[in-house]
Amino acid sequence: MGSVKVALPCIISLAGVLLFALFAHSTGWSWLLAIIALIIVSVTIAASFKKIGLRETIGTSYLSAKTLIYSAVGICVGITASVGFLCGAMETSFFKGITSFACVAGLIGLSEEFLFRGFIQGRLRKLSRYGSLLIAVLGHTVYKCLLFHSQLQTAQMDPLLFISWTIAGSTVCGFLREGAGNIVPPVLAHSIFDVAVYGGNIEAPWWVWG
């Protein structure tokens, strides 16, 4: 029974965010379903925090030596991944400067890490440390695939490459969270990547607003 109480909010939240990703680019009632799913996720997480507390889920000891070391690693990971992506895609928007959308891009990375590495991995690690990491990695990968499914169905993206890089990045973030004991390092890595890759956009890319 205790395991069910721990896992159920994670199952509901994961199902909700996957439903959101599936219908986020739809119109009409389908789009409304995506918004309702996102609200359910928010309410579920907020209700869970009343019982277990925020710090227990996203971790503690933010200023410890271990956190500082893993944060430095996270910063290096974010910079390396973003430079590799920009060079591979032959993008130069970051080097020309960033726009006001950079703040939104950083918040997107933060919110994804809060959900997958914070709430899901942080809560499920009570049942299994590495099992929780695996579930967070798989959940994040499926979420990304659903969010980018229209691009993956065309020649604009290589599905195998996209999935491989998503799994790799998500796994690194999972180990950063596990090693540091909190979500600060993966948030830094993910937010730096999103700001560097999308921060030069004048407006939100298609996958944000549809």
C-alpha positions as CSV (number, residue, x, y, z in Angstrom):
1,M,0.0,0.0,0.0
2,G,2.9,2.4,0.8
3,S,4.4,1.8,-2.6
4,V,1.1,2.6,-4.3
5,K,0.9,5.9,-2.4
6,V,4.4,6.8,-3.5
7,A,4.0,5.8,-7.1
8,L,0.4,6.9,-7.9
9,P,1.0,10.6,-8.1
10,C,4.0,10.0,-10.4
11,I,1.9,7.8,-12.6
12,I,-0.8,10.4,-12.8
13,S,1.7,13.2,-13.5
14,L,3.5,11.2,-16.1
15,A,0.3,10.2,-17.9
16,G,-0.9,13.9,-17.8
17,V,2.3,15.4,-19.2
18,L,2.4,12.7,-22.0
19,L,-1.2,13.5,-22.8
20,F,-0.3,17.2,-22.9
21,A,2.6,16.6,-25.3
22,L,0.4,14.5,-27.6
23,F,-2.2,17.2,-28.0
24,A,-0.2,20.3,-27.4
25,H,-0.1,21.2,-31.1
26,S,-3.7,20.4,-31.8
27,T,-6.7,22.8,-32.1
28,G,-10.2,22.9,-30.7
29,W,-11.2,20.3,-28.1
30,S,-7.9,18.4,-28.5
31,W,-5.9,21.4,-27.4
32,L,-8.3,21.9,-24.5
33,L,-7.6,18.3,-23.4
34,A,-3.9,19.2,-23.4
35,I,-4.5,22.1,-21.1
36,I,-6.7,20.0,-18.8
37,A,-4.0,17.4,-18.6
38,L,-1.4,20.0,-17.6
39,I,-3.7,21.3,-14.9
40,I,-4.2,17.8,-13.5
41,V,-0.4,17.4,-13.4
42,S,0.0,20.7,-11.5
43,V,-2.7,19.9,-9.0
44,T,-1.3,16.4,-8.4
45,I,2.2,17.7,-7.7
46,A,0.9,20.5,-5.5
47,A,-1.2,18.0,-3.5
48,S,1.8,15.7,-3.1
49,F,4.0,18.5,-1.7
50,K,1.5,19.0,1.1
51,K,2.2,15.5,2.3
52,I,5.9,15.0,1.7
53,G,7.3,18.5,1.3
54,L,9.1,20.2,-1.5
55,R,12.6,19.7,-0.3
56,E,12.2,16.0,0.2
57,T,11.4,15.7,-3.5
58,I,13.8,18.1,-5.3
59,G,16.6,17.4,-2.8
60,T,18.6,19.3,-0.2
61,S,22.1,20.5,0.5
62,Y,22.2,23.0,-2.3
63,L,25.4,24.7,-1.2
64,S,27.3,21.5,-0.3
65,A,30.7,20.8,-1.9
66,K,29.1,17.8,-3.7
67,T,26.4,20.0,-5.2
68,L,29.0,22.6,-6.3
69,I,31.1,19.9,-8.0
70,Y,28.2,18.3,-9.8
71,S,26.9,21.8,-10.7
72,A,30.2,22.5,-12.4
73,V,29.8,19.2,-14.3
74,G,26.3,20.2,-15.2
75,I,27.4,23.5,-16.6
76,C,30.1,21.8,-18.7
77,V,27.5,19.3,-20.0
78,G,25.1,22.1,-20.9
79,I,27.8,24.1,-22.8
80,T,29.3,21.0,-24.5
81,A,25.9,19.7,-25.7
82,S,24.7,23.1,-26.9
83,V,27.9,23.9,-28.8
84,G,27.7,20.4,-30.4
85,F,24.1,20.8,-31.4
86,L,24.6,24.3,-32.8
87,C,27.7,23.3,-34.8
88,G,26.0,20.1,-36.0
89,A,22.9,22.0,-37.1
90,M,25.0,24.9,-38.4
91,E,23.1,27.4,-36.3
92,T,24.6,30.7,-35.4
93,S,21.7,32.5,-33.6
94,F,23.3,32.1,-30.2
95,F,26.6,33.7,-31.4
96,K,24.7,36.7,-32.8
97,G,23.1,37.3,-29.4
98,I,20.1,36.2,-27.4
99,T,16.6,37.6,-27.2
100,S,14.0,38.0,-24.5
101,F,12.8,34.4,-25.3
102,A,16.0,33.2,-23.6
103,C,14.2,33.6,-20.3
104,V,11.4,31.4,-21.4
105,A,13.8,28.8,-22.8
106,G,15.5,28.6,-19.5
107,L,12.2,28.2,-17.7
108,I,11.2,25.3,-20.0
109,G,14.4,23.5,-19.1
110,L,13.8,24.1,-15.4
111,S,10.2,23.0,-15.5
112,E,11.1,19.7,-17.3
113,E,13.8,18.9,-14.8
114,F,11.5,19.8,-11.9
115,L,9.0,17.3,-13.1
116,F,11.2,14.4,-14.4
117,R,14.3,14.6,-12.2
118,G,12.6,16.4,-9.3
119,F,9.1,15.0,-8.8
120,I,9.2,11.7,-10.6
121,Q,12.8,10.6,-9.9
122,G,12.9,12.2,-6.5
123,R,9.7,10.6,-5.3
124,L,10.2,7.1,-6.8
125,R,13.8,6.9,-5.5
126,K,12.2,5.9,-2.2
127,L,11.3,2.6,-3.9
128,S,14.4,2.3,-6.1
129,R,17.2,4.7,-6.7
130,Y,18.2,3.5,-10.2
131,G,14.7,2.3,-11.0
132,S,13.5,5.8,-10.5
133,L,16.3,7.2,-12.7
134,L,15.3,4.7,-15.5
135,I,11.6,5.6,-15.3
136,A,12.4,9.4,-15.4
137,V,14.6,8.8,-18.5
138,L,12.0,6.7,-20.3
139,G,9.2,9.1,-19.4
140,H,11.2,12.2,-20.6
141,T,12.1,10.4,-23.8
142,V,8.5,9.5,-24.6
143,Y,7.4,13.0,-23.7
144,K,9.9,14.5,-26.2
145,C,9.0,12.0,-28.9
146,L,5.3,13.0,-28.5
147,L,6.1,16.7,-28.5
148,F,8.2,16.4,-31.7
149,H,6.2,13.6,-33.3
150,S,5.2,15.7,-36.4
151,Q,8.9,16.5,-37.1
152,L,9.9,12.9,-36.5
153,Q,7.4,11.7,-39.1
154,T,9.2,13.9,-41.8
155,A,12.8,14.1,-43.0
156,Q,13.4,17.1,-40.7
157,M,14.6,14.9,-37.9
158,D,16.3,11.5,-37.7
159,P,14.1,9.5,-35.2
160,L,16.9,7.2,-34.1
161,L,19.4,10.0,-33.6
162,F,16.8,12.1,-31.8
163,I,15.8,9.3,-29.4
164,S,19.4,8.3,-28.8
165,W,20.5,11.9,-27.9
166,T,17.4,12.4,-25.7
167,I,18.1,9.2,-23.8
168,A,21.7,10.1,-23.4
169,G,20.9,13.7,-22.2
170,S,18.2,12.5,-19.9
171,T,20.4,9.8,-18.4
172,V,23.2,12.3,-17.7
173,C,20.8,14.6,-16.0
174,G,19.5,11.7,-13.9
175,F,22.9,10.8,-12.7
176,L,23.7,14.4,-12.0
177,R,20.6,14.6,-9.8
178,E,21.4,11.3,-8.1
179,G,25.0,12.3,-7.5
180,A,24.3,15.7,-6.1
181,G,21.2,14.7,-4.2
182,N,19.2,17.6,-5.7
183,I,18.0,19.0,-9.0
184,V,20.4,22.0,-9.2
185,P,23.0,20.3,-11.6
186,P,20.5,18.9,-14.1
187,V,18.6,22.2,-14.1
188,L,21.8,24.1,-14.9
189,A,22.7,21.6,-17.7
190,H,19.2,21.6,-19.3
191,S,18.6,25.3,-19.0
192,I,22.0,26.2,-20.4
193,F,21.3,24.0,-23.4
194,D,17.8,25.5,-24.0
195,V,19.0,29.1,-23.7
196,A,22.0,28.5,-26.0
197,V,20.0,26.6,-28.6
198,Y,16.7,28.6,-28.5
199,G,17.7,31.8,-26.8
200,G,18.4,33.6,-30.1
201,N,14.9,33.1,-31.4
202,I,12.8,36.2,-31.9
203,E,9.7,34.1,-31.0
204,A,9.0,30.7,-29.5
205,P,9.8,27.7,-31.7
206,W,6.9,25.7,-33.1
207,W,7.1,23.0,-30.4
208,V,6.3,25.5,-27.6
209,W,3.1,27.1,-29.0
210,G,2.3,24.6,-31.8
